[in-house]
Amino acid sequence: MKRLLAVCVVILTVVTLAITMAATKTYQFTGVVKTVDKDTFSVEKSASETWTFSTDTGTKGTPKVGDKVTVTYKMVATGIEVKPAK
């Protein structure tokens, strides 16, 4: 019985870690800071690719215009508009 309980605990731990890791997948974007506002800043990777990022109280680091930065970010849906398939 103790062995079965130990196996269940291990399985539950592995599943929890897998879910946590999937939910926290991060990406990176590197470039030069072009603008900085109160809650946003933009980073230019090339002449044709500039991204704007939002910040909040949990954001670490303070970019300044001209800095070369690597931004770590997550893709999080904030809303989904669903249109039925035809």
HTML snippet that shows the backbone in 3Dmol.js (N, CA, C, O; Angstrom):
<script src="https://3Dmol.org/build/3Dmol-min.js"></script>
<div id="view" style="width:600px;height:400px;position:relative"></div>
<script>
const pdb = `
ATOM      1  N   MET A   1       0.818  -1.190   0.000  1.00  0.00           N
ATOM      2  CA  MET A   1       0.000   0.000   0.000  1.00  0.00           C
ATOM      3  C   MET A   1       0.870   1.265   0.000  1.00  0.00           C
ATOM      4  O   MET A   1       0.576   2.233  -0.701  1.00  0.00           O
ATOM      5  N   LYS A   2       1.949   1.237   0.803  1.00  0.00           N
ATOM      6  CA  LYS A   2       2.838   2.394   0.861  1.00  0.00           C
ATOM      7  C   LYS A   2       3.510   2.627  -0.493  1.00  0.00           C
ATOM      8  O   LYS A   2       3.735   3.767  -0.899  1.00  0.00           O
ATOM      9  N   ARG A   3       3.824   1.546  -1.173  1.00  0.00           N
ATOM     10  CA  ARG A   3       4.469   1.657  -2.478  1.00  0.00           C
ATOM     11  C   ARG A   3       3.523   2.301  -3.488  1.00  0.00           C
ATOM     12  O   ARG A   3       3.942   3.157  -4.268  1.00  0.00           O
ATOM     13  N   LEU A   4       2.258   1.903  -3.482  1.00  0.00           N
ATOM     14  CA  LEU A   4       1.259   2.478  -4.377  1.00  0.00           C
ATOM     15  C   LEU A   4       1.095   3.969  -4.103  1.00  0.00           C
ATOM     16  O   LEU A   4       0.996   4.767  -5.034  1.00  0.00           O
ATOM     17  N   LEU A   5       1.067   4.337  -2.849  1.00  0.00           N
ATOM     18  CA  LEU A   5       0.951   5.748  -2.481  1.00  0.00           C
ATOM     19  C   LEU A   5       2.170   6.537  -2.962  1.00  0.00           C
ATOM     20  O   LEU A   5       2.025   7.652  -3.462  1.00  0.00           O
ATOM     21  N   ALA A   6       3.356   5.972  -2.818  1.00  0.00           N
ATOM     22  CA  ALA A   6       4.577   6.636  -3.272  1.00  0.00           C
ATOM     23  C   ALA A   6       4.563   6.823  -4.782  1.00  0.00           C
ATOM     24  O   ALA A   6       4.971   7.876  -5.273  1.00  0.00           O
ATOM     25  N   VAL A   7       4.103   5.828  -5.523  1.00  0.00           N
ATOM     26  CA  VAL A   7       4.021   5.920  -6.984  1.00  0.00           C
ATOM     27  C   VAL A   7       3.024   7.008  -7.379  1.00  0.00           C
ATOM     28  O   VAL A   7       3.288   7.779  -8.301  1.00  0.00           O
ATOM     29  N   CYS A   8       1.901   7.079  -6.706  1.00  0.00           N
ATOM     30  CA  CYS A   8       0.892   8.109  -6.993  1.00  0.00           C
ATOM     31  C   CYS A   8       1.447   9.511  -6.737  1.00  0.00           C
ATOM     32  O   CYS A   8       1.187  10.429  -7.515  1.00  0.00           O
ATOM     33  N   VAL A   9       2.196   9.680  -5.669  1.00  0.00           N
ATOM     34  CA  VAL A   9       2.783  10.977  -5.351  1.00  0.00           C
ATOM     35  C   VAL A   9       3.780  11.378  -6.429  1.00  0.00           C
ATOM     36  O   VAL A   9       3.801  12.535  -6.849  1.00  0.00           O
ATOM     37  N   VAL A  10       4.602  10.447  -6.880  1.00  0.00           N
ATOM     38  CA  VAL A  10       5.581  10.737  -7.926  1.00  0.00           C
ATOM     39  C   VAL A  10       4.875  11.121  -9.219  1.00  0.00           C
ATOM     40  O   VAL A  10       5.259  12.096  -9.865  1.00  0.00           O
ATOM     41  N   ILE A  11       3.862  10.378  -9.600  1.00  0.00           N
ATOM     42  CA  ILE A  11       3.113  10.670 -10.831  1.00  0.00           C
ATOM     43  C   ILE A  11       2.464  12.049 -10.730  1.00  0.00           C
ATOM     44  O   ILE A  11       2.538  12.831 -11.678  1.00  0.00           O
ATOM     45  N   LEU A  12       1.844  12.354  -9.624  1.00  0.00           N
ATOM     46  CA  LEU A  12       1.207  13.649  -9.432  1.00  0.00           C
ATOM     47  C   LEU A  12       2.237  14.788  -9.503  1.00  0.00           C
ATOM     48  O   LEU A  12       1.957  15.841 -10.077  1.00  0.00           O
ATOM     49  N   THR A  13       3.402  14.581  -8.932  1.00  0.00           N
ATOM     50  CA  THR A  13       4.458  15.589  -8.979  1.00  0.00           C
ATOM     51  C   THR A  13       4.928  15.828 -10.406  1.00  0.00           C
ATOM     52  O   THR A  13       5.096  16.977 -10.816  1.00  0.00           O
ATOM     53  N   VAL A  14       5.139  14.769 -11.163  1.00  0.00           N
ATOM     54  CA  VAL A  14       5.586  14.897 -12.553  1.00  0.00           C
ATOM     55  C   VAL A  14       4.536  15.616 -13.396  1.00  0.00           C
ATOM     56  O   VAL A  14       4.881  16.485 -14.196  1.00  0.00           O
ATOM     57  N   VAL A  15       3.273  15.271 -13.232  1.00  0.00           N
ATOM     58  CA  VAL A  15       2.200  15.919 -13.985  1.00  0.00           C
ATOM     59  C   VAL A  15       2.117  17.404 -13.624  1.00  0.00           C
ATOM     60  O   VAL A  15       1.958  18.244 -14.509  1.00  0.00           O
ATOM     61  N   THR A  16       2.221  17.730 -12.360  1.00  0.00           N
ATOM     62  CA  THR A  16       2.176  19.126 -11.923  1.00  0.00           C
ATOM     63  C   THR A  16       3.331  19.922 -12.519  1.00  0.00           C
ATOM     64  O   THR A  16       3.130  21.046 -12.979  1.00  0.00           O
ATOM     65  N   LEU A  17       4.521  19.366 -12.517  1.00  0.00           N
ATOM     66  CA  LEU A  17       5.675  20.047 -13.107  1.00  0.00           C
ATOM     67  C   LEU A  17       5.496  20.245 -14.607  1.00  0.00           C
ATOM     68  O   LEU A  17       5.846  21.302 -15.133  1.00  0.00           O
ATOM     69  N   ALA A  18       4.962  19.256 -15.297  1.00  0.00           N
ATOM     70  CA  ALA A  18       4.747  19.365 -16.741  1.00  0.00           C
ATOM     71  C   ALA A  18       3.747  20.469 -17.060  1.00  0.00           C
ATOM     72  O   ALA A  18       3.957  21.245 -17.992  1.00  0.00           O
ATOM     73  N   ILE A  19       2.671  20.543 -16.301  1.00  0.00           N
ATOM     74  CA  ILE A  19       1.659  21.579 -16.518  1.00  0.00           C
ATOM     75  C   ILE A  19       2.259  22.958 -16.231  1.00  0.00           C
ATOM     76  O   ILE A  19       2.032  23.903 -16.987  1.00  0.00           O
ATOM     77  N   THR A  20       3.013  23.073 -15.155  1.00  0.00           N
ATOM     78  CA  THR A  20       3.623  24.345 -14.793  1.00  0.00           C
ATOM     79  C   THR A  20       4.612  24.800 -15.855  1.00  0.00           C
ATOM     80  O   THR A  20       4.630  25.977 -16.215  1.00  0.00           O
ATOM     81  N   MET A  21       5.422  23.901 -16.355  1.00  0.00           N
ATOM     82  CA  MET A  21       6.404  24.257 -17.371  1.00  0.00           C
ATOM     83  C   MET A  21       5.718  24.675 -18.670  1.00  0.00           C
ATOM     84  O   MET A  21       6.170  25.616 -19.324  1.00  0.00           O
ATOM     85  N   ALA A  22       4.655  24.007 -19.050  1.00  0.00           N
ATOM     86  CA  ALA A  22       3.939  24.361 -20.272  1.00  0.00           C
ATOM     87  C   ALA A  22       3.284  25.731 -20.142  1.00  0.00           C
ATOM     88  O   ALA A  22       3.240  26.491 -21.109  1.00  0.00           O
ATOM     89  N   ALA A  23       2.783  26.046 -18.975  1.00  0.00           N
ATOM     90  CA  ALA A  23       2.087  27.309 -18.756  1.00  0.00           C
ATOM     91  C   ALA A  23       3.046  28.494 -18.672  1.00  0.00           C
ATOM     92  O   ALA A  23       2.624  29.638 -18.839  1.00  0.00           O
ATOM     93  N   THR A  24       4.313  28.241 -18.419  1.00  0.00           N
ATOM     94  CA  THR A  24       5.257  29.329 -18.251  1.00  0.00           C
ATOM     95  C   THR A  24       6.269  29.416 -19.387  1.00  0.00           C
ATOM     96  O   THR A  24       7.364  29.942 -19.186  1.00  0.00           O
ATOM     97  N   LYS A  25       5.938  28.921 -20.560  1.00  0.00           N
ATOM     98  CA  LYS A  25       6.858  28.998 -21.689  1.00  0.00           C
ATOM     99  C   LYS A  25       7.137  30.462 -22.017  1.00  0.00           C
ATOM    100  O   LYS A  25       6.219  31.276 -22.111  1.00  0.00           O
ATOM    101  N   THR A  26       8.403  30.779 -22.187  1.00  0.00           N
ATOM    102  CA  THR A  26       8.791  32.149 -22.484  1.00  0.00           C
ATOM    103  C   THR A  26       9.505  32.222 -23.825  1.00  0.00           C
ATOM    104  O   THR A  26      10.003  31.219 -24.337  1.00  0.00           O
ATOM    105  N   TYR A  27       9.546  33.411 -24.378  1.00  0.00           N
ATOM    106  CA  TYR A  27      10.199  33.688 -25.655  1.00  0.00           C
ATOM    107  C   TYR A  27      11.110  34.888 -25.458  1.00  0.00           C
ATOM    108  O   TYR A  27      11.013  35.582 -24.446  1.00  0.00           O
ATOM    109  N   GLN A  28      12.002  35.140 -26.428  1.00  0.00           N
ATOM    110  CA  GLN A  28      12.899  36.285 -26.319  1.00  0.00           C
ATOM    111  C   GLN A  28      12.903  37.097 -27.606  1.00  0.00           C
ATOM    112  O   GLN A  28      12.713  36.558 -28.697  1.00  0.00           O
ATOM    113  N   PHE A  29      13.120  38.392 -27.466  1.00  0.00           N
ATOM    114  CA  PHE A  29      13.231  39.314 -28.599  1.00  0.00           C
ATOM    115  C   PHE A  29      14.379  40.259 -28.282  1.00  0.00           C
ATOM    116  O   PHE A  29      14.388  40.881 -27.220  1.00  0.00           O
ATOM    117  N   THR A  30      15.350  40.380 -29.186  1.00  0.00           N
ATOM    118  CA  THR A  30      16.532  41.194 -28.958  1.00  0.00           C
ATOM    119  C   THR A  30      16.597  42.329 -29.970  1.00  0.00           C
ATOM    120  O   THR A  30      16.320  42.134 -31.154  1.00  0.00           O
ATOM    121  N   GLY A  31      16.963  43.512 -29.498  1.00  0.00           N
ATOM    122  CA  GLY A  31      17.115  44.654 -30.383  1.00  0.00           C
ATOM    123  C   GLY A  31      17.473  45.899 -29.597  1.00  0.00           C
ATOM    124  O   GLY A  31      17.883  45.827 -28.438  1.00  0.00           O
ATOM    125  N   VAL A  32      17.311  47.036 -30.245  1.00  0.00           N
ATOM    126  CA  VAL A  32      17.660  48.326 -29.651  1.00  0.00           C
ATOM    127  C   VAL A  32      16.381  49.056 -29.253  1.00  0.00           C
ATOM    128  O   VAL A  32      15.428  49.121 -30.029  1.00  0.00           O
ATOM    129  N   VAL A  33      16.366  49.604 -28.039  1.00  0.00           N
ATOM    130  CA  VAL A  33      15.202  50.324 -27.538  1.00  0.00           C
ATOM    131  C   VAL A  33      15.061  51.637 -28.310  1.00  0.00           C
ATOM    132  O   VAL A  33      16.001  52.429 -28.383  1.00  0.00           O
ATOM    133  N   LYS A  34      13.872  51.858 -28.885  1.00  0.00           N
ATOM    134  CA  LYS A  34      13.603  53.066 -29.661  1.00  0.00           C
ATOM    135  C   LYS A  34      12.775  54.085 -28.892  1.00  0.00           C
ATOM    136  O   LYS A  34      13.026  55.285 -28.992  1.00  0.00           O
ATOM    137  N   THR A  35      11.785  53.620 -28.120  1.00  0.00           N
ATOM    138  CA  THR A  35      10.959  54.527 -27.329  1.00  0.00           C
ATOM    139  C   THR A  35      10.685  53.913 -25.964  1.00  0.00           C
ATOM    140  O   THR A  35      10.641  52.691 -25.818  1.00  0.00           O
ATOM    141  N   VAL A  36      10.500  54.770 -24.970  1.00  0.00           N
ATOM    142  CA  VAL A  36      10.124  54.328 -23.627  1.00  0.00           C
ATOM    143  C   VAL A  36       9.044  55.269 -23.126  1.00  0.00           C
ATOM    144  O   VAL A  36       9.244  56.482 -23.078  1.00  0.00           O
ATOM    145  N   ASP A  37       7.895  54.710 -22.751  1.00  0.00           N
ATOM    146  CA  ASP A  37       6.807  55.468 -22.143  1.00  0.00           C
ATOM    147  C   ASP A  37       6.561  54.909 -20.747  1.00  0.00           C
ATOM    148  O   ASP A  37       7.312  54.057 -20.273  1.00  0.00           O
ATOM    149  N   LYS A  38       5.518  55.385 -20.098  1.00  0.00           N
ATOM    150  CA  LYS A  38       5.234  54.957 -18.729  1.00  0.00           C
ATOM    151  C   LYS A  38       5.100  53.436 -18.610  1.00  0.00           C
ATOM    152  O   LYS A  38       5.777  52.824 -17.783  1.00  0.00           O
ATOM    153  N   ASP A  39       4.242  52.822 -19.420  1.00  0.00           N
ATOM    154  CA  ASP A  39       3.973  51.385 -19.311  1.00  0.00           C
ATOM    155  C   ASP A  39       4.311  50.603 -20.572  1.00  0.00           C
ATOM    156  O   ASP A  39       3.927  49.440 -20.686  1.00  0.00           O
ATOM    157  N   THR A  40       5.020  51.208 -21.524  1.00  0.00           N
ATOM    158  CA  THR A  40       5.376  50.522 -22.762  1.00  0.00           C
ATOM    159  C   THR A  40       6.766  50.949 -23.223  1.00  0.00           C
ATOM    160  O   THR A  40       7.276  51.998 -22.831  1.00  0.00           O
ATOM    161  N   PHE A  41       7.353  50.121 -24.053  1.00  0.00           N
ATOM    162  CA  PHE A  41       8.583  50.490 -24.729  1.00  0.00           C
ATOM    163  C   PHE A  41       8.651  49.710 -26.041  1.00  0.00           C
ATOM    164  O   PHE A  41       8.058  48.638 -26.163  1.00  0.00           O
ATOM    165  N   SER A  42       9.375  50.250 -27.017  1.00  0.00           N
ATOM    166  CA  SER A  42       9.486  49.567 -28.303  1.00  0.00           C
ATOM    167  C   SER A  42      10.937  49.180 -28.553  1.00  0.00           C
ATOM    168  O   SER A  42      11.868  49.888 -28.168  1.00  0.00           O
ATOM    169  N   VAL A  43      11.099  48.031 -29.211  1.00  0.00           N
ATOM    170  CA  VAL A  43      12.419  47.487 -29.507  1.00  0.00           C
ATOM    171  C   VAL A  43      12.487  47.214 -31.000  1.00  0.00           C
ATOM    172  O   VAL A  43      11.620  46.543 -31.561  1.00  0.00           O
ATOM    173  N   GLU A  44      13.532  47.743 -31.641  1.00  0.00           N
ATOM    174  CA  GLU A  44      13.725  47.554 -33.079  1.00  0.00           C
ATOM    175  C   GLU A  44      14.771  46.465 -33.300  1.00  0.00           C
ATOM    176  O   GLU A  44      15.920  46.581 -32.872  1.00  0.00           O
ATOM    177  N   LYS A  45      14.335  45.395 -33.987  1.00  0.00           N
ATOM    178  CA  LYS A  45      15.241  44.296 -34.325  1.00  0.00           C
ATOM    179  C   LYS A  45      15.932  44.584 -35.652  1.00  0.00           C
ATOM    180  O   LYS A  45      17.121  44.313 -35.820  1.00  0.00           O
ATOM    181  N   SER A  46      15.173  45.133 -36.587  1.00  0.00           N
ATOM    182  CA  SER A  46      15.701  45.509 -37.900  1.00  0.00           C
ATOM    183  C   SER A  46      14.877  46.689 -38.398  1.00  0.00           C
ATOM    184  O   SER A  46      13.920  47.103 -37.745  1.00  0.00           O
ATOM    185  N   ALA A  47      15.252  47.231 -39.562  1.00  0.00           N
ATOM    186  CA  ALA A  47      14.533  48.385 -40.103  1.00  0.00           C
ATOM    187  C   ALA A  47      13.063  48.079 -40.348  1.00  0.00           C
ATOM    188  O   ALA A  47      12.233  48.988 -40.352  1.00  0.00           O
ATOM    189  N   SER A  48      12.733  46.803 -40.553  1.00  0.00           N
ATOM    190  CA  SER A  48      11.343  46.445 -40.858  1.00  0.00           C
ATOM    191  C   SER A  48      10.638  45.729 -39.700  1.00  0.00           C
ATOM    192  O   SER A  48       9.492  45.304 -39.851  1.00  0.00           O
ATOM    193  N   GLU A  49      11.301  45.591 -38.555  1.00  0.00           N
ATOM    194  CA  GLU A  49      10.685  44.840 -37.453  1.00  0.00           C
ATOM    195  C   GLU A  49      10.900  45.549 -36.114  1.00  0.00           C
ATOM    196  O   GLU A  49      11.995  45.525 -35.551  1.00  0.00           O
ATOM    197  N   THR A  50       9.835  46.178 -35.619  1.00  0.00           N
ATOM    198  CA  THR A  50       9.844  46.832 -34.313  1.00  0.00           C
ATOM    199  C   THR A  50       8.649  46.315 -33.521  1.00  0.00           C
ATOM    200  O   THR A  50       7.523  46.312 -34.018  1.00  0.00           O
ATOM    201  N   TRP A  51       8.895  45.882 -32.298  1.00  0.00           N
ATOM    202  CA  TRP A  51       7.830  45.383 -31.427  1.00  0.00           C
ATOM    203  C   TRP A  51       7.659  46.334 -30.255  1.00  0.00           C
ATOM    204  O   TRP A  51       8.614  46.955 -29.788  1.00  0.00           O
ATOM    205  N   THR A  52       6.403  46.432 -29.786  1.00  0.00           N
ATOM    206  CA  THR A  52       6.095  47.227 -28.605  1.00  0.00           C
ATOM    207  C   THR A  52       5.683  46.287 -27.481  1.00  0.00           C
ATOM    208  O   THR A  52       4.848  45.404 -27.676  1.00  0.00           O
ATOM    209  N   PHE A  53       6.265  46.480 -26.316  1.00  0.00           N
ATOM    210  CA  PHE A  53       5.995  45.640 -25.155  1.00  0.00           C
ATOM    211  C   PHE A  53       5.342  46.471 -24.061  1.00  0.00           C
ATOM    212  O   PHE A  53       5.664  47.646 -23.886  1.00  0.00           O
ATOM    213  N   SER A  54       4.426  45.856 -23.329  1.00  0.00           N
ATOM    214  CA  SER A  54       3.825  46.475 -22.147  1.00  0.00           C
ATOM    215  C   SER A  54       4.598  46.024 -20.920  1.00  0.00           C
ATOM    216  O   SER A  54       5.169  44.933 -20.906  1.00  0.00           O
ATOM    217  N   THR A  55       4.617  46.852 -19.900  1.00  0.00           N
ATOM    218  CA  THR A  55       5.252  46.493 -18.633  1.00  0.00           C
ATOM    219  C   THR A  55       4.245  46.649 -17.502  1.00  0.00           C
ATOM    220  O   THR A  55       3.232  47.334 -17.648  1.00  0.00           O
ATOM    221  N   ASP A  56       4.532  46.010 -16.379  1.00  0.00           N
ATOM    222  CA  ASP A  56       3.724  46.180 -15.173  1.00  0.00           C
ATOM    223  C   ASP A  56       4.656  46.165 -13.975  1.00  0.00           C
ATOM    224  O   ASP A  56       5.876  46.179 -14.139  1.00  0.00           O
ATOM    225  N   THR A  57       4.105  46.138 -12.791  1.00  0.00           N
ATOM    226  CA  THR A  57       4.926  46.209 -11.583  1.00  0.00           C
ATOM    227  C   THR A  57       5.852  45.007 -11.420  1.00  0.00           C
ATOM    228  O   THR A  57       6.844  45.090 -10.695  1.00  0.00           O
ATOM    229  N   GLY A  58       5.544  43.890 -12.085  1.00  0.00           N
ATOM    230  CA  GLY A  58       6.386  42.701 -11.986  1.00  0.00           C
ATOM    231  C   GLY A  58       7.509  42.641 -13.006  1.00  0.00           C
ATOM    232  O   GLY A  58       8.321  41.716 -12.975  1.00  0.00           O
ATOM    233  N   THR A  59       7.571  43.617 -13.915  1.00  0.00           N
ATOM    234  CA  THR A  59       8.606  43.622 -14.947  1.00  0.00           C
ATOM    235  C   THR A  59       9.952  43.999 -14.334  1.00  0.00           C
ATOM    236  O   THR A  59      10.072  45.009 -13.642  1.00  0.00           O
ATOM    237  N   LYS A  60      10.963  43.170 -14.602  1.00  0.00           N
ATOM    238  CA  LYS A  60      12.309  43.436 -14.081  1.00  0.00           C
ATOM    239  C   LYS A  60      13.108  44.192 -15.130  1.00  0.00           C
ATOM    240  O   LYS A  60      13.022  43.882 -16.318  1.00  0.00           O
ATOM    241  N   GLY A  61      13.875  45.170 -14.708  1.00  0.00           N
ATOM    242  CA  GLY A  61      14.717  45.942 -15.608  1.00  0.00           C
ATOM    243  C   GLY A  61      14.042  47.216 -16.061  1.00  0.00           C
ATOM    244  O   GLY A  61      12.816  47.298 -16.130  1.00  0.00           O
ATOM    245  N   THR A  62      14.864  48.219 -16.374  1.00  0.00           N
ATOM    246  CA  THR A  62      14.366  49.510 -16.835  1.00  0.00           C
ATOM    247  C   THR A  62      15.135  49.902 -18.093  1.00  0.00           C
ATOM    248  O   THR A  62      16.278  50.350 -18.001  1.00  0.00           O
ATOM    249  N   PRO A  63      14.523  49.738 -19.268  1.00  0.00           N
ATOM    250  CA  PRO A  63      15.235  50.072 -20.504  1.00  0.00           C
ATOM    251  C   PRO A  63      15.311  51.574 -20.730  1.00  0.00           C
ATOM    252  O   PRO A  63      14.455  52.336 -20.279  1.00  0.00           O
ATOM    253  N   LYS A  64      16.348  51.976 -21.435  1.00  0.00           N
ATOM    254  CA  LYS A  64      16.506  53.380 -21.826  1.00  0.00           C
ATOM    255  C   LYS A  64      16.695  53.409 -23.335  1.00  0.00           C
ATOM    256  O   LYS A  64      17.229  52.463 -23.914  1.00  0.00           O
ATOM    257  N   VAL A  65      16.263  54.481 -23.969  1.00  0.00           N
ATOM    258  CA  VAL A  65      16.405  54.623 -25.416  1.00  0.00           C
ATOM    259  C   VAL A  65      17.878  54.437 -25.783  1.00  0.00           C
ATOM    260  O   VAL A  65      18.764  55.042 -25.180  1.00  0.00           O
ATOM    261  N   GLY A  66      18.118  53.588 -26.783  1.00  0.00           N
ATOM    262  CA  GLY A  66      19.473  53.319 -27.247  1.00  0.00           C
ATOM    263  C   GLY A  66      20.095  52.062 -26.674  1.00  0.00           C
ATOM    264  O   GLY A  66      21.073  51.555 -27.221  1.00  0.00           O
ATOM    265  N   ASP A  67      19.539  51.544 -25.568  1.00  0.00           N
ATOM    266  CA  ASP A  67      20.060  50.308 -24.975  1.00  0.00           C
ATOM    267  C   ASP A  67      19.803  49.125 -25.891  1.00  0.00           C
ATOM    268  O   ASP A  67      18.761  49.061 -26.542  1.00  0.00           O
ATOM    269  N   LYS A  68      20.748  48.181 -25.950  1.00  0.00           N
ATOM    270  CA  LYS A  68      20.495  46.908 -26.611  1.00  0.00           C
ATOM    271  C   LYS A  68      19.944  45.991 -25.532  1.00  0.00           C
ATOM    272  O   LYS A  68      20.575  45.802 -24.492  1.00  0.00           O
ATOM    273  N   VAL A  69      18.772  45.421 -25.773  1.00  0.00           N
ATOM    274  CA  VAL A  69      18.099  44.621 -24.758  1.00  0.00           C
ATOM    275  C   VAL A  69      17.652  43.275 -25.328  1.00  0.00           C
ATOM    276  O   VAL A  69      17.459  43.119 -26.534  1.00  0.00           O
ATOM    277  N   THR A  70      17.496  42.329 -24.439  1.00  0.00           N
ATOM    278  CA  THR A  70      16.826  41.075 -24.754  1.00  0.00           C
ATOM    279  C   THR A  70      15.606  41.016 -23.857  1.00  0.00           C
ATOM    280  O   THR A  70      15.730  40.959 -22.634  1.00  0.00           O
ATOM    281  N   VAL A  71      14.427  41.029 -24.463  1.00  0.00           N
ATOM    282  CA  VAL A  71      13.174  41.023 -23.728  1.00  0.00           C
ATOM    283  C   VAL A  71      12.681  39.583 -23.628  1.00  0.00           C
ATOM    284  O   VAL A  71      12.568  38.891 -24.639  1.00  0.00           O
ATOM    285  N   THR A  72      12.391  39.139 -22.426  1.00  0.00           N
ATOM    286  CA  THR A  72      11.782  37.833 -22.204  1.00  0.00           C
ATOM    287  C   THR A  72      10.302  38.071 -21.993  1.00  0.00           C
ATOM    288  O   THR A  72       9.910  38.879 -21.151  1.00  0.00           O
ATOM    289  N   TYR A  73       9.472  37.364 -22.762  1.00  0.00           N
ATOM    290  CA  TYR A  73       8.031  37.598 -22.695  1.00  0.00           C
ATOM    291  C   TYR A  73       7.268  36.294 -22.823  1.00  0.00           C
ATOM    292  O   TYR A  73       7.821  35.264 -23.208  1.00  0.00           O
ATOM    293  N   LYS A  74       5.978  36.361 -22.490  1.00  0.00           N
ATOM    294  CA  LYS A  74       5.059  35.225 -22.621  1.00  0.00           C
ATOM    295  C   LYS A  74       3.930  35.631 -23.551  1.00  0.00           C
ATOM    296  O   LYS A  74       3.540  36.798 -23.597  1.00  0.00           O
ATOM    297  N   MET A  75       3.416  34.674 -24.283  1.00  0.00           N
ATOM    298  CA  MET A  75       2.232  34.933 -25.104  1.00  0.00           C
ATOM    299  C   MET A  75       1.013  34.520 -24.289  1.00  0.00           C
ATOM    300  O   MET A  75       0.827  33.341 -23.985  1.00  0.00           O
ATOM    301  N   VAL A  76       0.193  35.490 -23.942  1.00  0.00           N
ATOM    302  CA  VAL A  76      -0.990  35.229 -23.122  1.00  0.00           C
ATOM    303  C   VAL A  76      -2.196  35.840 -23.821  1.00  0.00           C
ATOM    304  O   VAL A  76      -2.213  37.034 -24.120  1.00  0.00           O
ATOM    305  N   ALA A  77      -3.188  35.027 -24.074  1.00  0.00           N
ATOM    306  CA  ALA A  77      -4.416  35.527 -24.686  1.00  0.00           C
ATOM    307  C   ALA A  77      -5.188  36.344 -23.651  1.00  0.00           C
ATOM    308  O   ALA A  77      -5.372  35.908 -22.514  1.00  0.00           O
ATOM    309  N   THR A  78      -5.638  37.531 -24.057  1.00  0.00           N
ATOM    310  CA  THR A  78      -6.446  38.356 -23.159  1.00  0.00           C
ATOM    311  C   THR A  78      -7.907  38.386 -23.583  1.00  0.00           C
ATOM    312  O   THR A  78      -8.754  38.918 -22.866  1.00  0.00           O
ATOM    313  N   GLY A  79      -8.195  37.829 -24.720  1.00  0.00           N
ATOM    314  CA  GLY A  79      -9.568  37.741 -25.206  1.00  0.00           C
ATOM    315  C   GLY A  79      -9.606  36.905 -26.476  1.00  0.00           C
ATOM    316  O   GLY A  79      -8.646  36.880 -27.247  1.00  0.00           O
ATOM    317  N   ILE A  80     -10.703  36.233 -26.681  1.00  0.00           N
ATOM    318  CA  ILE A  80     -10.867  35.411 -27.875  1.00  0.00           C
ATOM    319  C   ILE A  80     -12.231  35.672 -28.466  1.00  0.00           C
ATOM    320  O   ILE A  80     -13.247  35.469 -27.801  1.00  0.00           O
ATOM    321  N   GLU A  81     -12.267  36.123 -29.714  1.00  0.00           N
ATOM    322  CA  GLU A  81     -13.528  36.307 -30.416  1.00  0.00           C
ATOM    323  C   GLU A  81     -13.732  35.074 -31.281  1.00  0.00           C
ATOM    324  O   GLU A  81     -12.913  34.775 -32.151  1.00  0.00           O
ATOM    325  N   VAL A  82     -14.814  34.367 -31.045  1.00  0.00           N
ATOM    326  CA  VAL A  82     -15.074  33.124 -31.756  1.00  0.00           C
ATOM    327  C   VAL A  82     -16.125  33.340 -32.820  1.00  0.00           C
ATOM    328  O   VAL A  82     -17.188  33.897 -32.545  1.00  0.00           O
ATOM    329  N   LYS A  83     -15.835  32.901 -34.041  1.00  0.00           N
ATOM    330  CA  LYS A  83     -16.812  32.926 -35.131  1.00  0.00           C
ATOM    331  C   LYS A  83     -17.023  31.480 -35.559  1.00  0.00           C
ATOM    332  O   LYS A  83     -16.059  30.781 -35.869  1.00  0.00           O
ATOM    333  N   PRO A  84     -18.267  31.026 -35.580  1.00  0.00           N
ATOM    334  CA  PRO A  84     -18.539  29.627 -35.915  1.00  0.00           C
ATOM    335  C   PRO A  84     -18.013  29.274 -37.304  1.00  0.00           C
ATOM    336  O   PRO A  84     -18.035  30.090 -38.225  1.00  0.00           O
ATOM    337  N   ALA A  85     -17.538  28.032 -37.428  1.00  0.00           N
ATOM    338  CA  ALA A  85     -17.081  27.546 -38.728  1.00  0.00           C
ATOM    339  C   ALA A  85     -18.266  27.417 -39.665  1.00  0.00           C
ATOM    340  O   ALA A  85     -19.383  27.141 -39.229  1.00  0.00           O
ATOM    341  N   LYS A  86     -18.020  27.617 -40.960  1.00  0.00           N
ATOM    342  CA  LYS A  86     -19.109  27.521 -41.937  1.00  0.00           C
ATOM    343  C   LYS A  86     -19.373  26.092 -42.307  1.00  0.00           C
ATOM    344  O   LYS A  86     -20.257  25.818 -43.119  1.00  0.00           O
TER     345      LYS A  86
END
`;
const viewer = $3Dmol.createViewer("view");
viewer.addModel(pdb, "pdb");
viewer.setStyle({}, {cartoon: {color: "spectrum"}});
viewer.zoomTo();
viewer.render();
</script>
